[in-house]
Amino acid sequence: MFMICGYDFCKDENTLNPTPLSSSNYNFTMLKNGIFSHWYVTNNAEYPYSSDEPTVWDYLTIMNANLNGNLQAGNISLLGDDIEGIKIKRRKIDSYDWITLKYIPVDELFKSTTFSFNDYLNQNDTTYEYAFVPIINGVEENYITNTIASKFEGVFICDSETIYKFYNGVQYSSLERVQKIGVLEPFGSKYPVVVSNGMINYSKSSLKGTILNNDFENSHIIRRKEIVEKRETLLNFFTNKKAKILKDWNGNFWLMIIVDNPSVEFANKYGMGISNISANWVEIGDPYNQQDLYNTGLLIEGE
């Protein structure tokens, strides 16, 4: 007898079915032109034929939909009341250190059949692996993962919920690395005594950018009222005394906070319609350290 992909060419219930194709690049599936009672997809190529509808979700299961009044094909519904919530986690592809970005309680999760999450705390030119992790009895279940390459252009300042991009006139001042070293000059000694007892080691600088209306790049029209509103929004954001991420397309990536007094410089030749905002900042942690993100309030501990 002639066999194709495990199917008997001369007889059995699958004789006239199309030959299965091997691929790992499918992006979607479609059922149409029929009446269907169950839909099951697995990575197990040796799965035995059976007329019984599968009920067990195992490690190789991809989709399992009973089509009973819904189109859900994932395993969340199979977990019933045991699931407590979902964690969204992220790690750099070359790292083993996962960061929990968000925790979604089960009651919030099932308010809608879909939900979205924006990760503002990402670095440019970096490949991340994201994980969707069900939590049952406080224990993480199997990770459902996807790999995403982070690419963006420009300079951004953000927290976990809000992000602003600077389009024009962006400048950094000199970047300083702060350390504390005491220099003592004892009487009778040619050279000083240097003392360094602390671990202080952080960066500080300043950011400056031009405030323009959002469509200026295309319209080249100054919308004065919109610029004033954006200026006030940015000043409020800069002075809310909360930690932020400053990042750019060069790969610079700082966990920082605005210090001193942000200032606005008006361009008089444009009738004060265009203005530049500037602010000093200091580094306050590692943007890839979970505890630093908790301590600075960018992520909420327990999520």
Stockholm file with secondary structure:
# STOCKHOLM 1.0

chainA/1-303         MFMICGYDFCKDENTLNPTPLSSSNYNFTMLKNGIFSHWYVTNNAEYPYSSDEPTVWDYLTIMNANLNGNLQAGNISLLGDDIEGIKIKRRKIDSYDWITLKYIPVDELFKSTTFSFNDYLNQNDTTYEYAFVPIINGVEENYITNTIASKFEGVFICDSETIYKFYNGVQYSSLERVQKIGVLEPFGSKYPVVVSNGMINYSKSSLKGTILNNDFENSHIIRRKEIVEKRETLLNFFTNKKAKILKDWNGNFWLMIIVDNPSVEFANKYGMGISNISANWVEIGDPYNQQDLYNTGLLIEGE
#=GR chainA/1-303 SS CCEETTEESSSSTTTTSCCCCCCSCCCCCCCCSSCCSCEEEESCTTCCCCSSCCCCCCTTEEEEECCSSSCCCSSTGGGGGGEEEEEEEEEETTCCCCEEEEEEEHHHHTTSSCCCCCCCSCCTTEEEEEEEEEEETTEECCCEEEEEEECCCSEEEECSSCEEEECEEEEECCCEEEECCEEECCTTCSSCEEECCCCCEEEEEEEEEEECCTTHHHHCCCCHHHHHHHHHHHHHHHTSCCCEEEEETTCCEEEEEEEEEEEEEECGGGTTCSEEEEEEEEEEECTTCHHHHHHTTSSCTTC
#=GC SS_cons         CCEETTEESSSSTTTTSCCCCCCSCCCCCCCCSSCCSCEEEESCTTCCCCSSCCCCCCTTEEEEECCSSSCCCSSTGGGGGGEEEEEEEEEETTCCCCEEEEEEEHHHHTTSSCCCCCCCSCCTTEEEEEEEEEEETTEECCCEEEEEEECCCSEEEECSSCEEEECEEEEECCCEEEECCEEECCTTCSSCEEECCCCCEEEEEEEEEEECCTTHHHHCCCCHHHHHHHHHHHHHHHTSCCCEEEEETTCCEEEEEEEEEEEEEECGGGTTCSEEEEEEEEEEECTTCHHHHHHTTSSCTTC
//
